[in-house]
Amino acid sequence: QVQLVESGGGLVQPGGSLRLSCAASRNIFSFYAMGWYRQAPGKQRELVATITSSGIINYADSVKGRFAISRDNAKNTVYLQMNSLKSEDTAVYYCKADPGPDDYDYWGQGTQVTVSS
């Protein structure tokens, strides 16, 4: 199994920025597709951004132009830079590792992001 350790969540004012980090426990991180998801109270978990092992990136329409996903394979870490934060961005953010279509996905514990004045 793969362990994912997330950090960087917290309280920020509207218009502010946060950077989330997710560190994987294995040195085969470079073979994994990675993603960030979020879940607000009373809502379904939704995709925020994904990045493949080759660096192909996709974003949800709601965060395009504001969020940026990146990865540092040498550090086994994926990041989510969040700018121009809005109150509707408030959610628990989860990191996901995807080894491939025939393997189990792995999830982090989640980190709370609260955007409020």
LINKA-V618313 format. One record per backbone hydrogen bond with DSSP energy under -0.5 kcal/mol. CO is the residue of the C=O (numbers start at 0). NH is the residue of the N-H. Records with the same first field share a line. If there is no record, write none. Layout:
BEGIN
CO = NH / NH
END
This chain:
BEGIN
2 = 24
3 = 5 / 108
4 = 22
6 = 20
9 = 113
11 = 115
12 = 15
14 = 83
15 = 84
17 = 81
19 = 79
20 = 6
21 = 77
22 = 4
25 = 28
27 = 30
28 = 31
32 = 97
33 = 50
34 = 95
35 = 47 / 48
36 = 93
37 = 45
38 = 91
39 = 42
45 = 37
47 = 59
48 = 35
49 = 57
50 = 33
51 = 54
55 = 51
57 = 49
59 = 62 / 63
62 = 65 / 66
65 = 82
67 = 80
69 = 78
71 = 74 / 76
72 = 75
75 = 23
76 = 71
77 = 21
78 = 69
79 = 19 / 81
80 = 67 / 82
81 = 17
84 = 14
85 = 88
86 = 89
90 = 92 / 112
91 = 38
92 = 110
93 = 36
94 = 107
95 = 34
96 = 98 / 105
97 = 32
99 = 102
103 = 98
105 = 96
110 = 92
111 = 9
112 = 90
113 = 11 / 115
END
